[in-house]
Amino acid sequence: MNILILGAGQVGSTTAKQLAKEEDNEITIVDTDLEKLNKLSNTTDLRVVEGNASYPNILKAAGADTADMLIALTSSDEVNMIACQIASTLFNTQTKIARIRASEYSDNEDLFSESEIPVDHYINPEELITSYIAELIQHPGAFQVLDFAEGRLRMVGVKTKQQGFLVGNPIRALHEHLGNEKVRISAIYRDGDIINIDGNTTVQEKDEVYFIASPDDIDDLIIEFNQDHERVRSVMIAGGGKIGLKLAARLERSNQVKLIEKSVERAKELAEQLEKTIVLKGDAADDVLLTEENINNTDVFVAVTNSEEANLLSSMVAKKLGTKKVFALINKTSYSGLAEAETIDVTFSAEEITISSLLSHVRKGDVVKVHTLKRGNAEALEAIAHDSENSKVVGKSIEKIVLPEGSFITAVVSSYGEIRAVHHTTIIQPDDHVIVFISNRGAVAEIETLFE
């Protein structure tokens, strides 16, 4: 696929690197920062073009007239929208995706159509991250909660603890104990590496387990793995930016929420916009402030400032002072080890969450949902199995579908929404939604081909 990416910031660069690694992709990236472009071209097999991403001559030079897809990820909503308009009007670029941050734009869906602003798909990172965090708070025993099949299924990542029922028992004990064969363990990571699993595999303490189940079964399953099921009542948020504001507005409907913001002016604005949230002016890493605000009785502390270091520091202070769970927004993969070392309960990456949403629109073979896992090293995707004479999956049992090494069919949902139990003899039917766990992202292209 010929893909044109506008903007070489964190998300644009990472997206370009990931897509350039996959077969049959030709990637061109545009930015005004020549240093960023040179750094990318020296490490990744792609083409770079220096210039303003919304100028017609720059888009022409970048190949907009032959691109299958344009992904506009510059820091400016306006540049992203104008670039999509020009690509459509002058170059007839078929698929146009834009990052739109301002809710003044993204909340008005009538803006985006071929007759108005021709953006086929838009993503709002702050909305995506807010929803992601809200899911984690609803299921505090998990470190990742991901939607599939229009919410009928969720994949959940949990870290096992000794008190969990399944710890020390074989996987088959889970089905025997719950009496639910539609629940399925997708993968287990032990000491950072994925392990081969079957019904006889014994779950160990500190395993990272990914399971898939209906939303109603999630909490019961989390208890099986780590006994962590207490409902979250109180939340403290560090950082009053766009994410902090959106998260507080969502959570204050059902939780006791406090929000800490350094800027006096911003704190005043937040207090005016939020209804029930208590807004505090101060430093979220100030142990005196946290102690005064009863951090030891707080269920979850979430750090979402613009500084990764500030997020980590304030989370560690909150953890030391006795809060039950601490979540931190980060992007550097070097920091993610802090969660594995249990210094911080959950780290999440704005970049990874945003890219997951992007990939859902980029993947071929009628892939309708994509989530990146393990800091981009693994992926879970949902594809629709269409009936045709040369279909590689329809009418075949799972055991006869040739999957690349490290890939597993972990769930099947029928076209009418029924969750089907997955066995080696399960037959894939026309229009089934098939969820595949891929531990080796180099195999993605082969999976896409199966569902073309």
C-alpha positions as CSV (number, residue, x, y, z in Angstrom):
1,M,0.0,0.0,0.0
2,N,1.3,3.5,-0.9
3,I,0.8,5.6,2.3
4,L,1.5,9.3,2.7
5,I,2.1,10.4,6.3
6,L,2.0,14.1,7.2
7,G,3.9,15.0,10.4
8,A,7.1,13.5,11.8
9,G,6.2,14.0,15.5
10,Q,6.1,11.1,17.9
11,V,2.9,9.5,16.5
12,G,3.8,10.2,12.9
13,S,7.3,8.8,13.2
14,T,6.3,5.7,15.1
15,T,3.4,5.0,12.7
16,A,5.8,5.4,9.8
17,K,8.3,3.0,11.3
18,Q,5.7,0.4,12.1
19,L,4.1,0.5,8.7
20,A,7.5,0.6,6.8
21,K,8.4,-2.8,8.4
22,E,5.5,-4.5,6.9
23,E,5.6,-6.0,3.4
24,D,4.1,-4.2,0.4
25,N,4.0,-0.9,2.2
26,E,5.6,2.2,0.6
27,I,5.8,5.0,3.1
28,T,6.4,8.7,2.5
29,I,6.5,11.2,5.3
30,V,6.3,15.0,5.2
31,D,7.5,17.5,7.8
32,T,9.1,20.9,8.0
33,D,11.8,19.7,10.4
34,L,14.6,18.3,8.2
35,E,16.5,17.0,11.2
36,K,13.6,14.7,12.2
37,L,13.3,13.5,8.6
38,N,17.0,12.7,8.2
39,K,16.9,10.8,11.5
40,L,13.9,8.8,10.2
41,S,15.4,8.1,6.8
42,N,18.7,6.9,8.3
43,T,17.0,4.2,10.4
44,T,13.9,3.3,8.4
45,D,13.2,2.3,4.7
46,L,11.0,5.2,3.7
47,R,10.9,8.4,1.6
48,V,11.0,11.8,3.2
49,V,9.8,15.2,1.9
50,E,10.6,18.5,3.6
51,G,7.9,21.2,3.5
52,N,4.5,22.4,4.7
53,A,2.1,19.4,4.7
54,S,-0.9,21.5,3.4
55,Y,0.9,23.1,0.4
56,P,-0.3,21.6,-2.9
57,N,3.2,21.5,-4.4
58,I,4.5,19.6,-1.4
59,L,1.7,17.1,-1.5
60,K,2.4,16.7,-5.2
61,A,6.1,16.1,-4.6
62,A,5.2,13.6,-1.9
63,G,3.1,11.6,-4.3
64,A,-0.4,12.4,-3.1
65,D,-1.6,11.8,-6.7
66,T,-0.6,8.1,-6.4
67,A,-1.1,7.5,-2.7
68,D,-3.7,4.9,-1.6
69,M,-4.0,6.6,1.8
70,L,-3.1,9.9,3.4
71,I,-2.7,10.1,7.2
72,A,-2.5,13.7,8.5
73,L,-0.8,13.8,11.9
74,T,0.7,17.2,12.2
75,S,0.4,19.2,15.4
76,S,-2.2,21.5,13.7
77,D,-5.9,20.4,13.3
78,E,-6.3,23.0,10.6
79,V,-3.2,21.8,8.6
80,N,-4.5,18.3,8.8
81,M,-8.0,19.2,7.6
82,I,-6.7,21.4,4.8
83,A,-4.3,18.7,3.7
84,C,-7.2,16.3,3.4
85,Q,-9.2,18.8,1.4
86,I,-6.4,19.5,-1.0
87,A,-5.6,15.8,-1.4
88,S,-9.2,15.1,-2.2
89,T,-9.8,18.1,-4.5
90,L,-6.5,18.1,-6.5
91,F,-5.3,14.5,-6.3
92,N,-8.4,12.4,-5.7
93,T,-6.6,10.6,-2.8
94,Q,-9.1,7.8,-1.8
95,T,-8.7,7.4,1.9
96,K,-7.9,10.3,4.2
97,I,-7.3,10.1,8.0
98,A,-6.7,13.1,10.2
99,R,-5.8,13.7,13.8
100,I,-8.4,16.2,15.1
101,R,-7.7,17.3,18.7
102,A,-10.1,20.3,19.2
103,S,-13.5,19.1,20.4
104,E,-14.9,22.2,18.6
105,Y,-14.2,20.2,15.4
106,S,-14.5,16.6,16.5
107,D,-17.8,17.0,18.3
108,N,-19.4,18.3,15.0
109,E,-19.6,15.2,12.8
110,D,-21.5,17.1,10.1
111,L,-18.2,18.8,9.2
112,F,-16.7,15.6,7.8
113,S,-18.0,14.3,4.5
114,E,-17.0,14.3,0.9
115,S,-19.2,17.4,0.3
116,E,-17.8,19.3,3.3
117,I,-14.3,18.5,4.8
118,P,-13.3,15.2,3.1
119,V,-11.9,13.4,6.1
120,D,-12.9,9.7,6.0
121,H,-11.8,8.9,9.5
122,Y,-10.6,11.2,12.3
123,I,-9.0,10.4,15.6
124,N,-9.1,12.4,18.8
125,P,-6.2,11.2,20.9
126,E,-7.5,12.8,24.1
127,E,-10.9,11.1,23.7
128,L,-9.2,7.7,23.0
129,I,-6.9,8.0,26.1
130,T,-9.7,9.1,28.3
131,S,-11.8,6.1,27.4
132,Y,-8.8,3.8,27.8
133,I,-8.2,5.1,31.4
134,A,-11.9,5.0,32.3
135,E,-12.0,1.3,31.4
136,L,-9.0,0.6,33.6
137,I,-10.6,2.4,36.5
138,Q,-13.8,0.4,36.0
139,H,-11.7,-2.8,36.2
140,P,-8.8,-2.0,38.6
141,G,-7.3,-5.5,38.6
142,A,-6.4,-5.2,34.9
143,F,-3.5,-3.4,33.2
144,Q,-5.2,-3.3,29.8
145,V,-8.9,-3.6,28.7
146,L,-9.6,-3.6,24.9
147,D,-12.9,-3.7,23.0
148,F,-13.7,-6.1,20.1
149,A,-16.9,-7.0,18.1
150,E,-18.6,-3.6,18.9
151,G,-18.2,-4.1,22.6
152,R,-19.5,-7.7,22.8
153,L,-16.0,-9.0,23.7
154,R,-13.1,-7.6,25.6
155,M,-9.5,-8.7,25.8
156,V,-8.1,-8.0,29.2
157,G,-4.5,-8.1,30.5
158,V,-3.9,-9.0,34.1
159,K,-0.9,-9.7,36.3
160,T,-1.4,-12.8,38.4
161,K,-1.0,-12.8,42.2
162,Q,-0.5,-15.7,44.5
163,Q,-3.9,-15.4,46.0
164,G,-5.6,-15.8,42.6
165,F,-7.5,-19.1,42.3
166,L,-5.9,-20.1,39.0
167,V,-2.3,-19.5,40.2
168,G,-0.7,-22.9,40.6
169,N,-3.4,-24.6,38.6
170,P,-3.6,-25.7,34.9
171,I,-5.5,-23.5,32.5
172,R,-8.2,-26.2,32.0
173,A,-9.2,-25.6,35.7
174,L,-10.6,-22.1,34.7
175,H,-13.3,-23.6,32.5
176,E,-14.1,-26.3,35.0
177,H,-14.3,-23.8,37.8
178,L,-16.4,-21.2,35.9
179,G,-18.4,-23.6,33.8
180,N,-17.9,-21.2,30.9
181,E,-16.2,-22.5,27.8
182,K,-16.5,-19.2,25.9
183,V,-13.8,-17.6,28.1
184,R,-10.4,-18.1,26.6
185,I,-6.8,-17.3,27.6
186,S,-5.2,-15.8,24.5
187,A,-1.6,-15.6,25.7
188,I,0.7,-15.8,28.7
189,Y,3.9,-13.8,29.1
190,R,6.4,-15.0,31.7
191,D,9.5,-13.0,32.5
192,G,8.8,-10.9,29.5
193,D,8.5,-13.7,27.0
194,I,5.4,-15.4,25.5
195,I,5.1,-19.1,26.4
196,N,3.4,-21.9,24.5
197,I,0.1,-22.8,26.3
198,D,-2.5,-25.6,26.3
199,G,-5.0,-26.8,28.8
200,N,-2.2,-28.4,31.0
201,T,-0.2,-25.2,31.3
202,T,0.1,-24.1,34.9
203,V,-0.4,-20.4,35.6
204,Q,2.3,-18.9,37.8
205,E,2.5,-15.9,40.0
206,K,3.5,-12.7,38.2
207,D,2.5,-14.1,34.8
208,E,1.0,-11.5,32.4
209,V,-2.2,-13.2,31.2
210,Y,-4.3,-11.9,28.3
211,F,-7.8,-13.4,28.3
212,I,-10.9,-12.7,26.2
213,A,-14.5,-12.8,27.5
214,S,-17.8,-10.9,27.4
215,P,-17.9,-7.7,29.4
216,D,-20.2,-9.4,32.0
217,D,-17.5,-12.0,32.8
218,I,-14.5,-9.7,33.1
219,D,-14.6,-9.0,36.8
220,D,-15.2,-12.6,37.7
221,L,-12.1,-13.6,35.7
222,I,-9.9,-10.9,37.2
223,I,-10.7,-12.4,40.6
224,E,-9.6,-15.8,39.4
225,F,-6.2,-14.4,38.5
226,N,-5.4,-11.9,41.3
227,Q,-8.4,-11.4,43.6
228,D,-8.3,-7.7,42.8
229,H,-12.0,-6.6,42.5
230,E,-12.7,-3.7,44.8
231,R,-14.8,-1.0,43.2
232,V,-13.0,2.3,42.7
233,R,-14.7,5.1,44.6
234,S,-12.1,7.9,44.9
235,V,-9.7,9.1,42.1
236,M,-7.0,11.7,42.2
237,I,-5.8,13.1,38.9
238,A,-2.5,14.9,38.4
239,G,-2.6,17.3,35.5
240,G,-5.4,19.6,34.3
241,G,-4.7,19.5,30.6
242,K,-7.1,18.2,28.0
243,I,-6.9,14.6,29.2
244,G,-7.2,15.5,32.9
245,L,-10.2,17.7,32.2
246,K,-12.0,15.0,30.0
247,L,-11.2,12.3,32.5
248,A,-12.5,14.3,35.5
249,A,-15.7,15.2,33.7
250,R,-16.3,11.6,32.9
251,L,-15.5,10.1,36.3
252,E,-17.2,12.8,38.5
253,R,-20.6,11.3,37.5
254,S,-19.8,8.2,39.5
255,N,-16.7,8.7,41.6
256,Q,-15.2,11.2,44.1
257,V,-12.7,13.1,42.0
258,K,-9.8,15.5,43.0
259,L,-7.7,17.1,40.3
260,I,-4.3,18.7,41.0
261,E,-3.1,21.5,38.6
262,K,0.0,23.6,38.9
263,S,-1.2,26.7,37.1
264,V,-3.5,29.1,39.1
265,E,-5.2,30.3,36.0
266,R,-5.8,26.8,34.6
267,A,-7.0,25.6,38.0
268,K,-9.7,28.4,38.0
269,E,-10.8,27.4,34.5
270,L,-11.1,23.8,35.5
271,A,-13.1,24.7,38.6
272,E,-15.6,26.6,36.4
273,Q,-15.9,23.7,33.9
274,L,-16.2,20.8,36.3
275,E,-19.3,20.3,38.4
276,K,-18.3,17.9,41.3
277,T,-14.6,17.6,41.0
278,I,-12.5,19.3,43.7
279,V,-9.7,21.2,41.9
280,L,-6.5,21.8,43.8
281,K,-3.7,24.2,42.9
282,G,-0.3,22.7,43.5
283,D,2.4,20.2,42.7
284,A,1.2,16.6,42.4
285,A,4.5,15.3,43.6
286,D,4.3,17.4,46.8
287,D,4.0,14.8,49.6
288,V,2.6,17.4,52.0
289,L,-0.3,18.2,49.7
290,L,-1.0,14.6,48.9
291,T,-1.0,13.7,52.6
292,E,-3.4,16.6,53.4
293,E,-5.7,15.3,50.7
294,N,-5.8,11.8,52.2
295,I,-3.9,10.1,49.4
296,N,-3.7,7.0,51.6
297,N,-7.4,6.6,51.4
298,T,-7.5,7.2,47.6
299,D,-8.3,4.2,45.4
300,V,-6.6,5.3,42.2
301,F,-4.0,8.0,41.4
302,V,-3.7,8.9,37.7
303,A,-0.9,11.1,36.4
304,V,-1.6,12.6,33.0
305,T,0.5,15.8,32.9
306,N,2.5,16.7,29.8
307,S,5.7,15.5,31.4
308,E,6.5,11.8,31.6
309,E,9.0,12.4,34.4
310,A,6.5,14.4,36.4
311,N,3.9,11.6,35.9
312,L,6.4,8.9,37.1
313,L,7.6,11.0,40.1
314,S,4.1,11.9,41.4
315,S,2.9,8.3,40.9
316,M,5.8,6.9,42.9
317,V,5.2,9.5,45.7
318,A,1.5,8.6,45.7
319,K,2.3,4.9,45.9
320,K,4.7,5.4,48.7
321,L,2.1,7.4,50.7
322,G,-0.4,4.5,50.5
323,T,-2.7,5.0,47.5
324,K,-4.0,1.6,46.3
325,K,-3.3,1.9,42.6
326,V,-1.2,4.4,40.5
327,F,-1.5,4.9,36.8
328,A,1.0,7.0,34.7
329,L,0.9,8.3,31.2
330,I,4.3,7.7,29.5
331,N,5.7,7.2,26.0
332,K,9.3,6.2,26.4
333,T,9.5,2.4,26.4
334,S,12.4,2.6,28.8
335,Y,10.0,3.7,31.5
336,S,7.5,0.9,31.0
337,G,9.7,-1.4,33.0
338,L,8.6,0.4,36.1
339,A,5.2,-1.2,35.8
340,E,6.8,-4.6,35.4
341,A,8.9,-4.0,38.5
342,E,5.6,-3.1,40.3
343,T,6.9,0.4,41.1
344,I,3.8,1.7,39.3
345,D,0.7,-0.4,38.8
346,V,-0.1,0.6,35.2
347,T,1.7,2.6,32.6
348,F,0.0,3.5,29.3
349,S,1.2,5.3,26.2
350,A,-0.8,7.9,24.4
351,E,1.3,7.1,21.3
352,E,0.4,3.4,21.4
353,I,-3.3,4.0,22.0
354,T,-3.5,6.5,19.1
355,I,-1.6,4.2,16.7
356,S,-3.9,1.3,17.6
357,S,-6.8,3.4,16.4
358,L,-5.0,4.4,13.2
359,L,-4.1,0.8,12.4
360,S,-7.8,-0.2,12.4
361,H,-8.2,2.0,9.3
362,V,-4.9,1.0,7.7
363,R,-5.0,-2.8,7.9
364,K,-6.1,-4.7,4.8
365,G,-8.3,-7.7,4.5
366,D,-11.4,-6.2,6.1
367,V,-9.6,-5.8,9.5
368,V,-12.1,-3.7,11.5
369,K,-10.2,-3.4,14.9
370,V,-6.6,-3.3,15.9
371,H,-4.9,-3.0,19.3
372,T,-1.2,-2.9,19.8
373,L,0.1,-4.8,22.9
374,K,3.4,-5.2,24.7
375,R,4.6,-1.7,23.7
376,G,4.0,-2.4,20.0
377,N,5.7,-5.8,19.9
378,A,2.4,-7.7,19.7
379,E,-1.0,-7.1,18.2
380,A,-4.6,-8.2,18.5
381,L,-6.9,-7.7,15.6
382,E,-10.5,-8.4,14.5
383,A,-11.1,-9.4,10.9
384,I,-14.3,-10.4,9.1
385,A,-14.3,-13.7,7.3
386,H,-16.1,-13.1,4.0
387,D,-17.4,-16.0,1.9
388,S,-15.9,-16.5,-1.5
389,E,-14.7,-19.3,-3.7
390,N,-11.1,-18.8,-2.7
391,S,-11.6,-17.9,1.0
392,K,-8.7,-19.2,3.1
393,V,-10.7,-19.4,6.3
394,V,-14.5,-19.7,5.6
395,G,-15.7,-23.3,6.0
396,K,-12.5,-24.5,7.6
397,S,-11.9,-25.6,11.1
398,I,-9.5,-23.6,13.2
399,E,-7.0,-26.5,13.2
400,K,-6.9,-26.5,9.4
401,I,-6.3,-22.7,9.1
402,V,-2.6,-22.2,8.5
403,L,-1.5,-19.3,10.7
404,P,2.0,-17.8,11.0
405,E,4.0,-18.9,14.0
406,G,3.0,-17.0,17.1
407,S,-0.5,-16.3,15.9
408,F,-3.7,-17.7,17.5
409,I,-7.4,-17.4,16.8
410,T,-8.7,-16.5,20.3
411,A,-12.4,-15.7,19.7
412,V,-15.1,-15.9,17.1
413,V,-18.3,-13.8,17.1
414,S,-21.0,-14.7,14.6
415,S,-22.5,-12.1,12.2
416,Y,-25.6,-11.9,14.5
417,G,-23.5,-11.3,17.6
418,E,-23.3,-14.7,19.2
419,I,-20.0,-15.4,21.0
420,R,-18.9,-18.9,19.9
421,A,-16.7,-21.3,21.9
422,V,-13.3,-21.7,20.3
423,H,-12.0,-25.2,19.8
424,H,-9.7,-26.7,17.3
425,T,-12.8,-28.1,15.5
426,T,-14.7,-24.8,15.4
427,I,-15.7,-24.0,11.8
428,I,-15.4,-20.4,10.6
429,Q,-18.7,-19.3,9.1
430,P,-19.3,-16.5,6.5
431,D,-19.2,-13.0,8.1
432,D,-17.8,-14.3,11.4
433,H,-15.7,-11.8,13.3
434,V,-12.4,-13.5,14.1
435,I,-10.1,-12.1,16.8
436,V,-6.4,-13.1,16.3
437,F,-3.6,-12.6,18.8
438,I,-0.3,-12.0,17.1
439,S,2.9,-12.2,19.2
440,N,5.1,-11.5,16.2
441,R,4.1,-8.3,14.4
442,G,6.1,-9.4,11.4
443,A,3.2,-11.9,10.7
444,V,0.5,-9.2,10.4
445,A,0.7,-9.1,6.6
446,E,0.1,-12.9,6.4
447,I,-3.0,-12.6,8.7
448,E,-4.3,-9.8,6.5
449,T,-3.9,-12.0,3.4
450,L,-5.9,-14.7,5.0
451,F,-9.0,-12.5,5.3
452,E,-8.7,-10.7,1.9
